[in-house]
Each structure stands twice: as C-alpha cells, then as structure tokens.
C-alpha cells in the first residue's frame, strides 16, 4: 500500500530504526537503534490507527416501503451483546408501523480492532450513506453504542450529499467512544452529532473505558453517572436507554430548541 503524505515521517522513523538495528555492528548502534524503535512506536501506532481501510462488506437492506428507519450499531466485540439484542427487540416493539423498520447492523469484524475501529467506522459509514441514498427514506434514526458512535455522522453527511430530497436524521449515542487514532482522545466529544437534526448522548463518566467520559458538544447529554446499577459501567447506558425507551425516545420531532446542543442533564435517580 502507498504511504499517505501525512504518515511519511512516521513510517520513515520506523524504517530507519529497523535498518539501524539490522545493520548494527556494535553495542552503541544497537542501543541507538533500540531507542529509535521505542521512540517511534507511538507514531507507528498512530499510522496504523489512521491507515485508510479498503474492505467490502454487506450493506443494510431496508424494505422498499420503509420511510422511517432505525439503524442500531454495536461496539467493539459487541456483535452478540445481550443488551444490544434486547434493545433491538424493544425498538421493534415500539416501531410497528407499516413503513417503519429497525435493523441491527453487524459491522464485526471491522469494529473489533480497537485501534482501527474509528477509521473503519468512518469508512463504513460513508459506504452505508451512499448505499442508503438509493432508498426513499424520509426519517433516519442512528443509534450507536461505544465504537458504534463512529458511523452515524459519516452516514449522515454522505447520505445528504447523495440525496436530492431532504432526510430528517436523529442520532443517539450510548456511552460513545471518541478516540481517533492513537492520541486524540477528545475527537468524539467535539464532533459526534454535528450532522444530525437532533442528537442525544447517554454517558456514564465513571467507567474505565477511555474516551467515553465527556459530554458531546453537538448533542444533548444525559449524564447517568450517579444512577445505581449492578452491571458493566460501559454497558449501563444501553440498559438505561432500554429501560426508559418510549415514543418520546424515538420521536423525530425532538429539537435542540428544547434540548440544546452541549447541555448536560444529570440523572441521579435509583436505577437497576
């Protein structure tokens, strides 16, 4: 693969340290080579995390009569996540209209490499957006847990760029993980939800998953950190959303006039 221009300094450092190690004739060169190799490791990981993907996978296939579509995206290693599966069933129970449809989209294995989940999600989101442009969908609700948060904005911007008719788009982020590359831990909190007509995030700030503990600048945030529960803290926002799911949660009439972008509502009620 051809090295992108921005990655050349990093790949050059890696190659240089490798060749120096191979050519080492004495301890001094060997030590210098080891130092260069260690120093370049974070840069190489950044290159690896941002390297443009090139894969082909199945696209979501809505029915021809679907006008309101909900797409649900799992996180890394979340293909068979029990909470996501139950959320899918609950969404289908709420969305019973003839022209409504819910699809739990499996994007594993591309989701499962945590270093590359961000770039894979953005890449796949563009593909899905282009694909959905051929459908007569009027309203689209994109729900992402954890690394699943990387797809919605890419889908949204690509869909709108390829559709002549307008599409109303709502996004729901469930403890979204926003680490882009190896270094930028705050990218998601500063960008997720930007494309949506309405975006909301349910966050838990005391779990041990990095990149998930800050409110989103472009979404209305519900902070459930103080809500008691007896489960994995990163999964808890999915269960919270499931427990509070109703027609208000799925309404396409929600606006940021009532729930401003960047605002944080604290829920400290008793939980599960």
QUIBELRA-V410411 format. One record per backbone hydrogen bond with DSSP energy under -0.5 kcal/mol. CO is the residue of the C=O (numbers start at 1). NH is the residue of the N-H. Records with the same first field share a line. If there is no record, write none. Layout:
CO: NH ; NH
This chain:
4: 7 ; 8
5: 8
7: 11
8: 12
9: 13
10: 14
11: 15
12: 16
13: 17
14: 18
15: 19
16: 20
17: 21
18: 22
19: 23
21: 24
26: 30
27: 31
28: 32
29: 33
30: 34
31: 35
32: 36
33: 37
34: 38
35: 39
36: 40
37: 41
38: 41
40: 44
41: 45
42: 46
43: 47
44: 48
45: 49
46: 50
47: 51
60: 62
63: 66
67: 69 ; 138 ; 139
68: 101
69: 71 ; 141
70: 103
71: 143
72: 105
73: 145
75: 78
78: 81
81: 85
82: 86
83: 87
84: 88
85: 89
86: 90
87: 91
88: 92
89: 93
90: 94
91: 95
94: 96
97: 100
99: 67 ; 68
101: 70
103: 72 ; 105
104: 106
105: 74 ; 107
107: 110 ; 111
109: 112 ; 113
112: 114
113: 116 ; 117
116: 120
117: 121
118: 122
119: 123
120: 124
121: 125
122: 126
123: 127
124: 128
125: 129
126: 130
127: 131
128: 132
129: 133
131: 134
132: 135
135: 137
138: 168
139: 69
140: 142 ; 170
141: 71 ; 143
142: 172
143: 73
144: 174
145: 148
146: 149 ; 177
147: 150
148: 151 ; 152
151: 155
152: 156
153: 157
154: 158
155: 159
156: 160
157: 161
158: 162
159: 162 ; 163
160: 163
168: 140
169: 197 ; 198
170: 142
171: 200
172: 144 ; 174
173: 175 ; 202
174: 146
176: 178
178: 180 ; 187 ; 188
179: 181
180: 184
183: 185
184: 180 ; 187
186: 190
187: 190 ; 191
188: 191 ; 192
189: 217
191: 194
192: 218
193: 196
198: 171
199: 220
200: 173
201: 203 ; 222
202: 175
203: 224
204: 207
208: 210
209: 212
211: 178
216: 219 ; 262
219: 221 ; 262
220: 201
221: 223 ; 265
222: 203 ; 224
223: 267
224: 227
232: 235 ; 236
233: 237
235: 238 ; 239
236: 240
237: 241
238: 242
239: 243
240: 244
242: 245
246: 249 ; 250
247: 251
251: 254
255: 259
260: 263
263: 221
264: 266
265: 223 ; 267
266: 268
269: 228
